[in-house]
Amino acid sequence: SEEPVPLHEEFIYCCGAATHVLKCGPWKDLSKDESKNLPRLLFMIIPGNPGLAGYYRTFIQALYCGLNQQYPVWVVSHAGHCKPPSGMEMIEDTDIKELEDVFGLNGQVEHKLNFLKKNVSKNIKLVLIAHSIGCYITLEMMKRASELQVLRSVLLFPTIERMAQSPQGKLMTPLLCKLRYVLYMPVYLLSFLPEGVKASLVRFALRGMKTYDESSITTSINLFSVDCIANILYMASQEMMKVVERDSTTIKQNLKKVTLF
């Protein structure tokens, strides 16, 4: 399309945790039932891990254009995986604790359900597009909130069973569960580098790829934040322990709605 794709970016608190939301399309508020301009359908992306919305920027723009700009396409980061802008803390300064462990795997499921409850009218139908561990989160969402009007769940590269038993899982499980704290100090030291140097380091790390999206460079700079890395690795450690048996019951109950790639 020759016209620039409308893309709205915002940082909000959801369940008390910093959350990055990218919204493709002119629809910024889908929570008001009385609005006559509400779309009938929302395409929502559930990220993998790291759950950074910026990694899906080009994807949601392409999807929005592929849908002839008829429906909004949103991506919601995982709680605490984004570096909040200046003046915003990782955790909301309030005495009210909405969720006990928002950065854990269970917390990320409740985080997405809470986001939908507060930001999307219950009359809007959903197409959930999930990536990697986001597929596990999506199945849990469908299991816990059967009232959601999910027309289709598209699970991309689904991570939904036996993570710790895979070859990579056997290597990563002890690192994530016992040694992840060792990584915090080098990340802390790297966080003091100028932004340009950080971007150069990311490009160096991606040098083996034939092509990569330029937006992934700026997004990856979040990984130089100790808070972000701590939340990312903490969630990953829980994935190894909790993603064991495939939830065949939920898949069977929603078989006509689920597509796996």
MARGU-254351 format. One record per residue: residue number from 1; residue in one letter; x, z, y of N, C-alpha, C in turn. Coordinates in pm, 1 decimal. Layout:
// MARGU-254351
i aa n_px n_pz n_py ca_px ca_pz ca_py c_px c_pz c_py
NUM a X Z Y X Z Y X Z Y .
...
END
This chain:
// MARGU-254351
i aa n_px n_pz n_py ca_px ca_pz ca_py c_px c_pz c_py
1 s 83.5 0.0 -118.8 0.0 0.0 0.0 87.8 0.0 124.9 .
2 e 50.0 -81.4 224.8 125.9 -86.6 348.7 96.4 34.8 435.8 .
3 e -23.1 91.0 420.8 -58.3 210.7 496.5 16.6 330.3 439.9 .
4 p 65.6 420.9 527.1 130.9 542.2 475.9 32.1 627.8 398.7 .
5 v 78.4 681.6 287.5 -8.8 764.1 203.3 -25.1 901.1 269.3 .
6 p -148.9 943.1 298.1 -168.4 1074.8 360.3 -125.3 1187.2 266.9 .
7 l -32.8 1270.9 314.0 19.3 1379.7 231.4 22.5 1506.8 315.8 .
8 h -50.8 1606.9 272.0 -57.6 1734.2 343.7 20.2 1838.8 265.2 .
9 e 104.8 1913.0 334.6 189.4 2013.8 271.3 158.6 2150.5 329.6 .
10 e 145.9 2251.3 244.0 122.4 2386.3 293.9 183.3 2490.6 201.0 .
11 f 221.7 2602.6 260.7 268.2 2718.5 186.4 165.0 2828.9 204.1 .
12 i 117.1 2882.2 93.6 12.4 2984.2 98.2 52.2 3100.5 7.1 .
13 y -22.1 3208.5 18.3 -12.3 3316.8 -78.3 -127.7 3303.0 -177.4 .
14 c -94.9 3300.6 -303.8 -195.9 3297.9 -409.5 -160.1 3407.9 -508.2 .
15 c -250.8 3498.9 -532.0 -224.1 3618.4 -612.8 -106.9 3697.5 -554.3 .
16 g -89.7 3688.3 -424.3 15.1 3763.5 -356.4 152.7 3701.4 -361.1 .
17 a 166.0 3581.6 -420.8 296.6 3517.2 -435.2 302.3 3387.5 -355.3 .
18 a 420.0 3357.2 -302.1 439.7 3232.5 -227.5 413.3 3112.3 -317.7 .
19 t 335.8 3018.5 -264.9 293.5 2901.8 -342.7 300.0 2778.7 -254.4 .
20 h 356.9 2672.3 -307.2 370.2 2545.6 -234.2 265.6 2448.3 -286.8 .
21 v 186.9 2390.6 -196.4 80.7 2298.5 -235.9 100.5 2165.1 -164.4 .
22 l 96.0 2055.9 -240.1 97.0 1921.6 -184.3 -37.5 1856.9 -212.9 .
23 k -99.5 1803.1 -107.9 -232.5 1744.2 -121.1 -227.8 1599.2 -76.1 .
24 c -259.0 1509.6 -166.4 -256.8 1367.1 -136.6 -398.8 1320.4 -108.4 .
25 g -417.8 1264.1 9.1 -551.0 1222.7 49.4 -595.6 1299.5 172.9 .
26 p -703.9 1256.7 236.5 -749.7 1320.3 359.7 -821.1 1453.1 338.3 .
27 w -844.1 1489.2 212.7 -919.1 1611.4 184.9 -823.5 1730.6 181.2 .
28 k -837.7 1820.7 277.6 -751.3 1938.1 284.0 -822.3 2065.2 239.3 .
29 d -954.1 2068.3 254.0 -1032.0 2186.9 218.1 -1144.8 2145.7 124.7 .
30 l -1136.3 2190.8 0.6 -1238.6 2156.4 -99.1 -1321.1 2278.8 -139.4 .
31 s -1318.9 2380.9 -55.2 -1385.6 2506.6 -92.7 -1525.5 2520.9 -35.2 .
32 k -1563.4 2435.7 59.9 -1692.4 2452.6 128.2 -1798.3 2362.1 66.6 .
33 d -1896.6 2424.7 5.8 -2001.9 2348.8 -61.1 -2085.5 2266.6 36.0 .
34 e -2098.3 2315.8 161.1 -2188.4 2249.0 254.6 -2130.3 2120.4 311.3 .
35 s -2002.1 2095.1 287.4 -1940.6 1974.0 340.8 -1997.9 1849.3 272.5 .
36 k -2039.8 1753.3 352.9 -2098.0 1630.4 297.6 -1990.3 1533.5 249.2 .
37 n -1867.6 1559.6 289.8 -1760.1 1466.4 256.7 -1678.1 1509.3 136.3 .
38 l -1723.7 1611.1 64.8 -1648.1 1655.7 -51.9 -1644.7 1547.3 -158.7 .
39 p -1528.6 1522.2 -217.5 -1521.7 1425.5 -328.5 -1586.4 1483.8 -453.2 .
40 r -1617.8 1397.3 -546.7 -1680.8 1444.1 -670.3 -1578.1 1490.5 -772.1 .
41 l -1451.4 1456.0 -749.1 -1349.4 1476.1 -851.3 -1215.5 1509.4 -787.1 .
42 l -1142.6 1603.7 -846.9 -1007.6 1639.2 -803.4 -910.4 1620.4 -918.9 .
43 f -801.1 1549.6 -891.9 -691.2 1539.0 -987.1 -588.5 1645.8 -949.8 .
44 m -561.9 1739.0 -1040.2 -471.5 1849.9 -1010.4 -356.2 1851.1 -1110.0 .
45 i -234.3 1859.2 -1055.9 -113.3 1857.7 -1138.1 -67.4 2000.7 -1162.8 .
46 i -42.8 2034.5 -1290.4 12.9 2164.2 -1329.3 158.2 2139.4 -1370.0 .
47 p 255.7 2192.2 -1294.5 396.4 2156.8 -1318.5 453.7 2216.2 -1446.5 .
48 g 573.9 2166.7 -1479.4 654.0 2227.6 -1585.4 735.3 2341.1 -1526.0 .
49 n 852.2 2367.5 -1583.2 940.3 2471.8 -1532.0 1080.6 2411.2 -1513.3 .
50 p 1136.6 2409.3 -1392.2 1090.8 2471.7 -1269.0 960.3 2409.4 -1217.3 .
51 g 873.9 2498.1 -1168.1 743.5 2453.4 -1121.3 741.2 2425.5 -973.0 .
52 l 824.2 2331.8 -931.0 836.5 2296.9 -789.5 749.5 2175.3 -758.3 .
53 a 660.4 2191.3 -662.5 566.0 2084.2 -630.2 637.0 1956.9 -585.5 .
54 g 751.6 1971.1 -517.4 822.8 1856.0 -464.0 867.5 1756.0 -568.6 .
55 y 888.7 1801.1 -692.3 929.4 1709.2 -798.2 819.2 1607.4 -830.7 .
56 y 696.7 1637.1 -790.7 582.7 1551.8 -825.3 529.6 1475.4 -703.8 .
57 r 605.2 1479.7 -593.6 560.2 1417.2 -469.4 532.3 1268.1 -487.7 .
58 t 629.6 1194.1 -538.1 612.8 1049.6 -556.4 505.8 1019.7 -659.9 .
59 f 498.4 1102.9 -763.7 399.2 1084.2 -869.6 257.3 1093.4 -815.3 .
60 i 229.5 1196.4 -732.1 92.1 1211.5 -682.6 57.7 1102.0 -581.9 .
61 q 158.0 1055.2 -507.6 132.2 943.9 -415.6 98.2 816.1 -492.3 .
62 a 173.1 791.2 -599.1 147.5 672.3 -680.9 11.9 681.9 -750.5 .
63 l -20.3 801.7 -798.4 -148.4 821.9 -866.2 -263.7 805.2 -768.3 .
64 y -248.5 859.7 -649.0 -352.0 848.2 -546.5 -378.3 700.8 -512.9 .
65 c -271.4 623.6 -497.5 -287.6 480.8 -469.7 -346.0 407.3 -589.9 .
66 g -304.3 448.1 -710.7 -357.4 387.5 -832.0 -505.9 412.3 -851.4 .
67 l -554.9 520.6 -791.1 -697.6 553.7 -795.1 -771.5 494.0 -675.5 .
68 n -706.6 397.9 -609.4 -764.3 329.8 -492.4 -801.1 426.3 -380.6 .
69 q -725.9 536.8 -373.4 -743.7 637.5 -268.8 -886.7 691.4 -263.8 .
70 q -949.9 697.9 -381.6 -1088.3 743.8 -391.1 -1099.5 895.2 -410.1 .
71 y -994.7 955.3 -467.5 -1002.0 1097.0 -503.3 -875.6 1170.4 -459.3 .
72 p -887.3 1298.5 -425.2 -768.1 1376.1 -390.4 -682.6 1403.7 -513.2 .
73 v -551.2 1408.9 -491.2 -455.9 1444.7 -596.8 -369.5 1558.0 -542.4 .
74 w -377.4 1672.7 -606.1 -304.9 1791.2 -559.6 -204.7 1835.7 -665.4 .
75 v -95.4 1895.8 -619.5 -3.1 1964.3 -710.8 22.4 2103.0 -653.2 .
76 v 15.5 2203.1 -739.5 32.6 2342.9 -699.8 155.4 2397.8 -771.1 .
77 s 250.3 2447.9 -694.9 371.7 2502.3 -755.7 339.3 2627.5 -835.7 .
78 h 430.5 2667.3 -921.7 416.9 2797.1 -987.2 446.7 2906.9 -886.0 .
79 a 389.1 3022.2 -909.2 408.9 3136.2 -820.4 556.3 3173.4 -813.5 .
80 g 610.8 3176.5 -691.6 747.6 3221.7 -671.8 856.4 3123.3 -706.3 .
81 h 821.8 2998.4 -738.9 924.2 2899.4 -772.0 973.0 2821.9 -649.6 .
82 c 900.7 2834.2 -538.5 938.8 2764.4 -416.1 1003.3 2862.5 -319.1 .
83 k 1095.8 2811.5 -240.6 1154.5 2893.8 -135.4 1062.4 2887.9 -14.7 .
84 p 1001.1 3000.5 23.0 905.7 2997.3 133.7 974.6 2967.4 266.6 .
85 p 901.4 2910.9 360.7 961.1 2879.5 490.6 995.8 3006.9 567.5 .
86 s 1071.3 2989.5 673.3 1112.1 3102.7 756.7 989.7 3179.4 806.8 .
87 g 996.0 3311.5 797.9 884.8 3394.9 841.3 786.7 3429.3 731.1 .
88 m 805.7 3372.1 612.6 717.9 3398.3 498.8 800.0 3457.2 385.4 .
89 e 753.4 3566.9 330.0 824.1 3632.7 220.5 779.1 3576.9 86.3 .
90 m 857.8 3603.3 -18.7 821.5 3557.1 -152.6 696.3 3628.1 -203.2 .
91 i 681.6 3755.0 -166.9 564.6 3833.7 -206.6 492.9 3879.9 -80.5 .
92 e 361.4 3866.0 -78.8 282.7 3903.1 37.9 292.8 4052.4 66.1 .
93 d 307.6 4086.4 192.0 319.9 4225.8 234.0 181.0 4288.4 243.8 .
94 t 134.9 4342.4 133.0 2.2 4403.1 127.6 1.5 4512.8 22.8 .
95 d -85.1 4609.7 42.2 -96.8 4719.5 -54.1 -179.8 4678.8 -175.9 .
96 i -253.6 4569.9 -161.0 -341.3 4524.7 -270.2 -263.1 4433.2 -364.1 .
97 k -253.6 4472.6 -489.8 -182.4 4392.0 -589.6 -285.8 4317.7 -674.5 .
98 e -293.4 4185.6 -654.8 -396.0 4107.9 -723.4 -364.8 4088.2 -871.7 .
99 l -235.9 4083.5 -905.6 -196.4 4054.8 -1043.1 -71.4 4134.2 -1076.1 .
100 e -66.6 4193.3 -1193.3 43.8 4281.8 -1230.2 176.3 4207.0 -1246.6 .
101 d 171.2 4090.5 -1309.2 295.4 4017.3 -1339.8 275.2 3869.4 -1307.9 .
102 v 262.4 3837.8 -1180.2 227.7 3702.2 -1139.2 336.9 3601.6 -1174.1 .
103 f 463.3 3644.8 -1183.9 572.3 3551.6 -1211.7 590.1 3524.8 -1361.4 .
104 g 523.1 3601.2 -1446.2 530.2 3580.0 -1590.1 439.5 3466.4 -1634.2 .
105 l 446.2 3431.1 -1760.5 370.0 3317.4 -1812.1 219.4 3340.6 -1800.9 .
106 n 174.1 3459.3 -1838.9 32.5 3491.2 -1826.0 -9.5 3489.8 -1679.1 .
107 g 77.5 3544.1 -1592.6 47.7 3546.1 -1450.2 33.0 3407.5 -1391.4 .
108 q 112.0 3312.0 -1440.8 103.7 3175.0 -1390.0 -29.1 3109.3 -1428.5 .
109 v -82.4 3146.4 -1544.6 -214.9 3095.6 -1584.4 -321.1 3148.6 -1487.8 .
110 e -319.6 3280.4 -1464.8 -416.5 3342.1 -1374.9 -397.4 3293.0 -1231.4 .
111 h -273.9 3263.0 -1194.8 -241.7 3210.6 -1062.0 -314.6 3078.9 -1037.5 .
112 k -315.0 2988.6 -1135.8 -382.2 2859.1 -1120.1 -534.0 2875.4 -1117.6 .
113 l -585.2 2963.7 -1200.5 -729.6 2988.6 -1200.8 -774.4 3048.5 -1068.0 .
114 n -693.5 3139.1 -1014.2 -724.1 3201.7 -885.8 -720.9 3098.3 -773.6 .
115 f -622.4 3007.6 -780.0 -613.1 2902.2 -679.1 -740.3 2816.9 -679.0 .
116 l -784.2 2775.4 -796.7 -905.0 2693.4 -806.1 -1027.4 2769.1 -754.7 .
117 k -1036.1 2895.1 -791.8 -1151.7 2977.0 -750.6 -1161.9 2987.1 -599.3 .
118 k -1047.7 3001.0 -532.1 -1047.4 3023.3 -387.8 -1039.6 2895.9 -304.3 .
119 n -997.2 2784.9 -364.8 -969.7 2665.6 -284.9 -1049.3 2541.7 -323.7 .
120 v -1121.8 2547.7 -433.9 -1195.0 2429.3 -480.1 -1338.1 2468.2 -514.2 .
121 s -1433.9 2394.6 -459.6 -1574.3 2420.4 -488.6 -1600.5 2407.0 -638.4 .
122 k -1682.9 2495.9 -689.9 -1713.3 2493.8 -834.0 -1791.1 2369.4 -874.8 .
123 n -1843.3 2296.0 -775.7 -1919.5 2174.7 -806.1 -1830.6 2051.7 -824.0 .
124 i -1703.6 2066.4 -791.7 -1610.9 1952.8 -804.5 -1555.1 1947.7 -946.1 .
125 k -1564.4 1831.7 -1006.5 -1510.2 1813.4 -1141.2 -1358.3 1796.4 -1133.4 .
126 l -1291.5 1824.6 -1246.7 -1145.5 1828.5 -1248.9 -1087.2 1735.8 -1353.9 .
127 v -976.9 1672.3 -1318.1 -887.1 1610.9 -1415.5 -754.8 1684.4 -1401.3 .
128 l -715.2 1756.6 -1505.2 -591.7 1833.8 -1502.7 -480.6 1751.8 -1568.5 .
129 i -373.4 1730.2 -1495.2 -258.0 1656.8 -1548.5 -141.8 1754.7 -1554.1 .
130 a -97.6 1786.0 -1674.3 2.8 1890.6 -1692.7 130.9 1833.0 -1749.6 .
131 h 241.2 1898.8 -1716.0 372.6 1854.2 -1761.5 444.1 1969.6 -1831.0 .
132 s 496.4 1944.9 -1951.7 578.8 2041.9 -2024.4 505.1 2174.4 -2044.8 .
133 i 560.1 2286.3 -1997.8 494.7 2415.4 -2017.3 362.9 2422.6 -1941.4 .
134 g 345.7 2333.4 -1844.1 217.3 2324.3 -1775.5 104.2 2290.3 -1870.7 .
135 c 136.9 2225.4 -1981.7 35.2 2191.9 -2082.6 -15.8 2317.7 -2151.1 .
136 y 75.2 2410.5 -2180.6 34.8 2540.1 -2237.2 -54.3 2613.2 -2137.4 .
137 i -15.0 2613.2 -2010.2 -93.8 2679.8 -1906.1 -232.5 2617.8 -1895.9 .
138 t -239.3 2485.1 -1903.9 -368.1 2415.7 -1893.8 -460.9 2450.4 -2009.8 .
139 l -408.2 2453.5 -2131.5 -490.9 2492.5 -2246.1 -541.8 2635.8 -2231.0 .
140 e -455.9 2723.1 -2178.2 -498.6 2861.6 -2153.7 -606.9 2867.6 -2046.7 .
141 m -596.2 2784.9 -1945.0 -698.7 2780.1 -1840.8 -832.9 2738.6 -1899.1 .
142 m -831.2 2638.3 -1983.3 -955.2 2590.8 -2045.0 -1013.9 2694.6 -2139.5 .
143 k -925.9 2770.3 -2203.2 -969.4 2875.7 -2295.3 -1032.8 2992.2 -2220.2 .
144 r -971.1 3032.6 -2109.6 -1014.5 3151.4 -2036.2 -1129.8 3124.4 -1940.1 .
145 a -1141.6 3001.5 -1893.2 -1243.5 2969.4 -1792.9 -1321.9 2846.8 -1837.3 .
146 s -1406.4 2867.3 -1935.5 -1484.2 2755.7 -1990.7 -1583.6 2700.3 -1888.4 .
147 e -1606.8 2775.4 -1779.4 -1700.1 2727.4 -1677.0 -1639.8 2616.9 -1590.3 .
148 l -1507.5 2598.3 -1597.0 -1444.5 2491.0 -1520.6 -1499.4 2355.0 -1565.0 .
149 q -1527.4 2270.2 -1468.9 -1581.4 2137.7 -1500.6 -1466.4 2039.0 -1523.7 .
150 v -1398.3 2056.9 -1635.4 -1283.4 1972.3 -1668.9 -1332.4 1848.0 -1742.9 .
151 l -1315.1 1731.9 -1680.3 -1351.3 1606.4 -1745.6 -1244.6 1562.9 -1844.5 .
152 r -1117.9 1586.5 -1806.9 -1006.9 1541.8 -1890.6 -883.7 1624.8 -1861.0 .
153 s -809.0 1656.6 -1965.5 -677.8 1719.4 -1950.9 -575.2 1624.5 -2011.1 .
154 v -484.7 1578.0 -1926.7 -379.5 1486.4 -1971.2 -251.2 1567.7 -1981.6 .
155 l -201.5 1584.0 -2102.9 -85.5 1668.8 -2128.5 38.1 1581.3 -2150.5 .
156 l 130.4 1585.2 -2053.6 250.1 1500.6 -2056.3 368.2 1578.7 -2113.4 .
157 f 428.7 1525.5 -2218.1 541.4 1591.6 -2285.2 507.0 1738.1 -2314.6 .
158 p 400.1 1760.8 -2390.8 345.4 1896.5 -2405.1 440.0 1993.6 -2474.8 .
159 t 456.6 2108.2 -2413.2 531.9 2219.9 -2470.5 429.2 2326.7 -2503.2 .
160 i 379.8 2326.5 -2626.1 266.7 2413.0 -2659.7 287.6 2490.8 -2789.7 .
161 e 405.8 2481.1 -2850.4 427.5 2555.4 -2974.8 577.0 2566.8 -3006.9 .
162 r 613.4 2675.4 -3073.3 743.7 2698.4 -3137.7 864.1 2663.4 -3050.3 .
163 m 862.0 2706.2 -2927.5 972.9 2672.5 -2837.4 1106.0 2729.9 -2885.5 .
164 a 1104.9 2856.0 -2925.8 1229.0 2922.9 -2965.0 1286.7 2866.8 -3094.5 .
165 q 1203.2 2796.0 -3174.2 1250.6 2742.6 -3301.6 1313.7 2604.7 -3287.9 .
166 s 1297.6 2542.5 -3172.8 1357.5 2410.3 -3153.3 1509.1 2424.5 -3139.3 .
167 p 1584.8 2316.9 -3162.1 1731.6 2326.7 -3149.3 1776.1 2379.7 -3012.9 .
168 q 1714.9 2328.5 -2906.7 1750.6 2375.6 -2773.1 1701.5 2518.6 -2751.8 .
169 g 1585.0 2548.5 -2811.1 1530.1 2683.6 -2798.4 1620.2 2788.6 -2862.1 .
170 k 1679.8 2755.6 -2976.1 1770.5 2850.1 -3043.2 1892.8 2879.9 -2957.7 .
171 l 1935.1 2779.3 -2881.4 2049.6 2798.6 -2792.6 2009.9 2876.1 -2666.9 .
172 m 1893.7 2842.1 -2610.2 1854.9 2897.1 -2480.4 1792.0 3035.6 -2488.0 .
173 t 1728.4 3069.3 -2600.4 1656.9 3197.1 -2608.0 1746.2 3317.4 -2578.9 .
174 p 1863.0 3332.2 -2645.2 1947.2 3448.0 -2611.9 1998.5 3444.7 -2468.3 .
175 l 2023.5 3324.2 -2415.7 2070.7 3312.9 -2277.7 1962.6 3356.8 -2179.5 .
176 l 1840.5 3312.1 -2203.8 1731.4 3342.9 -2112.1 1686.1 3488.3 -2122.3 .
177 c 1685.3 3540.3 -2243.5 1631.1 3674.5 -2264.5 1732.2 3786.0 -2237.8 .
178 k 1861.2 3756.9 -2253.2 1960.8 3864.2 -2241.8 2067.6 3839.6 -2135.6 .
179 l 2096.8 3712.3 -2108.5 2211.5 3683.4 -2022.7 2174.7 3614.6 -1891.3 .
180 r 2046.2 3601.1 -1862.2 2008.7 3526.4 -1742.6 2057.0 3592.1 -1613.3 .
181 y 2074.7 3724.6 -1616.6 2117.8 3795.8 -1495.4 2258.7 3755.6 -1452.4 .
182 v 2338.3 3704.9 -1547.4 2474.6 3662.4 -1516.1 2473.5 3545.8 -1416.9 .
183 l 2367.0 3467.4 -1417.9 2359.8 3349.6 -1331.6 2329.6 3384.5 -1186.7 .
184 y 2278.5 3503.7 -1163.8 2232.9 3536.9 -1029.0 2346.7 3540.2 -926.9 .
185 m 2462.3 3593.2 -964.9 2573.1 3604.1 -870.0 2625.0 3468.2 -824.1 .
186 p 2654.0 3372.9 -916.1 2698.7 3241.2 -867.2 2593.5 3171.6 -781.0 .
187 v 2465.5 3187.0 -816.0 2359.5 3126.7 -733.7 2357.5 3190.6 -595.6 .
188 y 2375.1 3321.7 -591.2 2378.2 3393.6 -463.7 2491.6 3341.6 -376.0 .
189 l 2609.8 3321.1 -434.9 2724.1 3271.1 -358.5 2701.2 3127.5 -310.5 .
190 l 2641.0 3046.2 -396.9 2613.3 2907.1 -359.7 2506.9 2897.3 -250.6 .
191 s 2422.9 2997.9 -241.6 2315.0 2994.2 -142.6 2366.6 2992.2 0.8 .
192 f 2492.1 3033.7 21.5 2550.2 3036.6 156.3 2606.5 2900.8 199.3 .
193 l 2610.9 2805.0 107.6 2664.3 2672.7 141.0 2571.4 2599.8 238.7 .
194 p 2626.0 2513.5 322.7 2541.1 2431.1 410.8 2447.8 2341.8 328.1 .
195 e 2334.1 2305.5 386.9 2233.8 2225.6 315.4 2291.7 2092.6 267.9 .
196 g 2377.6 2031.9 351.0 2437.3 1903.6 313.0 2525.3 1914.8 189.9 .
197 v 2597.2 2024.8 178.4 2682.9 2047.4 62.0 2596.8 2069.8 -62.6 .
198 k 2489.2 2143.6 -46.5 2397.7 2166.9 -159.1 2340.8 2034.3 -209.1 .
199 a 2301.0 1948.5 -115.4 2246.8 1818.2 -153.5 2352.0 1735.6 -227.6 .
200 s 2476.2 1743.4 -183.9 2584.0 1670.4 -251.0 2605.3 1721.7 -393.0 .
201 l 2595.2 1852.8 -410.9 2609.6 1911.3 -544.8 2497.5 1864.6 -637.1 .
202 v 2376.0 1853.9 -582.6 2262.3 1806.4 -663.4 2284.9 1660.8 -703.8 .
203 r 2329.7 1579.5 -609.3 2357.6 1438.3 -641.0 2466.4 1426.4 -747.2 .
204 f 2564.7 1513.4 -738.8 2672.4 1512.9 -838.3 2616.7 1548.7 -976.2 .
205 a 2525.9 1646.3 -979.9 2466.0 1688.0 -1107.1 2379.9 1577.5 -1167.4 .
206 l 2322.8 1492.4 -1081.2 2234.1 1384.8 -1128.5 2306.2 1251.0 -1142.4 .
207 r 2437.1 1252.9 -1133.4 2513.5 1127.1 -1130.1 2497.1 1044.7 -1257.1 .
208 g 2462.3 1108.1 -1368.3 2448.2 1035.0 -1493.7 2318.7 956.9 -1503.8 .
209 m 2224.8 983.3 -1415.9 2096.0 913.5 -1419.4 2108.1 779.9 -1346.9 .
210 k 2047.6 676.4 -1404.2 2053.3 543.7 -1343.3 1980.2 542.9 -1209.6 .
211 t 1865.0 606.2 -1208.0 1787.6 616.3 -1083.7 1729.3 756.4 -1074.9 .
212 y 1709.5 803.2 -954.4 1638.8 929.2 -934.5 1568.3 923.8 -799.9 .
213 d 1462.0 999.9 -791.3 1380.1 1004.7 -671.1 1452.3 1087.7 -564.7 .
214 e 1462.1 1034.7 -446.4 1531.7 1105.8 -338.7 1465.1 1239.7 -307.6 .
215 s 1333.6 1248.3 -327.0 1264.8 1374.7 -299.1 1308.2 1485.1 -395.1 .
216 s 1361.2 1445.5 -511.3 1408.8 1546.1 -606.9 1535.3 1614.9 -555.3 .
217 i 1608.1 1548.2 -467.2 1729.9 1608.1 -410.1 1692.2 1726.7 -321.6 .
218 t 1602.3 1702.1 -225.7 1561.9 1809.5 -135.1 1488.7 1920.6 -209.3 .
219 t 1411.3 1882.8 -309.3 1338.9 1984.1 -387.7 1435.4 2073.0 -464.1 .
220 s 1539.9 2013.3 -519.5 1634.8 2088.9 -601.7 1713.9 2191.8 -522.2 .
221 i 1716.3 2177.9 -390.9 1786.5 2276.2 -308.0 1721.4 2414.3 -320.7 .
222 n 1593.2 2417.7 -360.6 1526.8 2546.0 -389.3 1601.1 2624.8 -496.5 .
223 l 1671.3 2553.5 -585.0 1738.5 2618.3 -697.0 1863.4 2694.5 -654.2 .
224 f 1898.1 2685.6 -526.5 2008.7 2765.4 -474.0 1959.8 2899.7 -419.4 .
225 s 1832.3 2928.7 -438.8 1775.6 3057.4 -396.7 1771.8 3152.6 -515.6 .
226 v 1828.1 3271.6 -499.6 1830.0 3369.2 -609.7 1688.3 3408.2 -650.5 .
227 d 1601.1 3427.4 -552.2 1462.2 3464.9 -583.5 1393.9 3358.4 -668.6 .
228 c 1411.3 3231.9 -630.7 1349.9 3122.2 -706.9 1405.6 3115.7 -848.8 .
229 i 1538.1 3120.3 -859.7 1601.9 3112.8 -991.1 1559.4 3230.2 -1079.2 .
230 a 1551.6 3349.6 -1020.2 1510.4 3467.7 -1097.3 1370.8 3448.6 -1154.3 .
231 n 1278.7 3395.8 -1073.4 1141.0 3375.4 -1119.6 1131.3 3262.4 -1221.3 .
232 i 1211.4 3158.4 -1201.8 1212.7 3045.1 -1294.7 1265.1 3087.8 -1431.9 .
233 l 1376.0 3160.7 -1432.9 1435.5 3203.5 -1560.1 1351.4 3311.6 -1628.0 .
234 y 1289.5 3396.7 -1549.3 1201.6 3500.1 -1606.9 1084.1 3435.4 -1679.2 .
235 m 1023.1 3336.8 -1614.8 912.9 3265.4 -1679.8 960.8 3195.4 -1806.0 .
236 a 1080.8 3133.1 -1798.9 1135.3 3061.9 -1915.2 1160.6 3157.5 -2031.2 .
237 s 1206.6 3278.9 -2001.6 1230.9 3375.8 -2109.1 1101.0 3413.1 -2178.6 .
238 q 993.3 3424.0 -2101.5 863.6 3455.4 -2162.1 810.0 3338.4 -2243.5 .
239 e 840.4 3216.7 -2199.8 798.9 3099.3 -2276.6 855.4 3105.3 -2418.3 .
240 m 982.0 3141.3 -2430.2 1046.9 3145.7 -2561.3 981.9 3249.4 -2652.4 .
241 m 935.8 3358.2 -2593.8 877.6 3465.2 -2673.6 728.6 3444.2 -2702.9 .
242 k 656.8 3378.5 -2610.4 511.2 3372.8 -2621.0 456.1 3240.0 -2671.3 .
243 v 531.3 3131.0 -2650.7 481.7 3000.6 -2696.9 527.9 2981.7 -2840.5 .
244 v 445.1 3030.4 -2932.0 482.8 3031.8 -3074.0 388.8 2940.8 -3153.3 .
245 e 269.6 2991.6 -3183.0 173.0 2912.9 -3259.1 91.7 2822.9 -3166.6 .
246 r 71.6 2700.1 -3208.9 -13.3 2609.0 -3132.4 -156.9 2660.2 -3132.3 .
247 d -223.6 2652.4 -3018.8 -363.0 2696.6 -3006.5 -455.1 2584.0 -3053.2 .
248 s -460.7 2566.7 -3183.6 -540.4 2457.1 -3239.6 -689.3 2475.7 -3213.2 .
249 t -733.6 2600.9 -3204.0 -875.6 2627.6 -3180.4 -920.5 2571.0 -3046.7 .
250 t -844.9 2600.0 -2940.9 -880.7 2549.4 -2808.2 -872.5 2397.5 -2804.2 .
251 i -772.6 2340.2 -2871.0 -758.8 2194.7 -2873.9 -879.2 2131.7 -2944.5 .
252 k -920.6 2188.5 -3056.1 -1035.7 2134.8 -3130.0 -1164.1 2146.7 -3048.7 .
253 q -1179.9 2259.5 -2979.8 -1300.2 2281.2 -2899.7 -1309.4 2183.3 -2782.6 .
254 n -1194.1 2131.9 -2739.2 -1190.9 2040.9 -2624.3 -1133.5 1904.3 -2662.2 .
255 l -1147.8 1868.7 -2787.9 -1080.3 1750.2 -2839.7 -1115.3 1623.0 -2762.7 .
256 k -1240.7 1610.9 -2718.2 -1281.8 1490.9 -2647.0 -1227.1 1487.6 -2503.8 .
257 k -1176.5 1599.9 -2456.5 -1125.9 1609.0 -2319.3 -973.8 1599.5 -2312.1 .
258 v -906.3 1617.7 -2425.0 -760.5 1632.3 -2423.3 -690.3 1503.2 -2465.9 .
259 t -593.5 1461.1 -2385.9 -507.8 1348.5 -2420.0 -363.5 1395.7 -2411.1 .
260 l -285.2 1369.9 -2516.6 -146.0 1412.7 -2518.9 -53.1 1292.5 -2521.9 .
261 f 47.0 1294.8 -2434.8 151.1 1192.0 -2435.3 283.1 1257.6 -2469.3 .
END
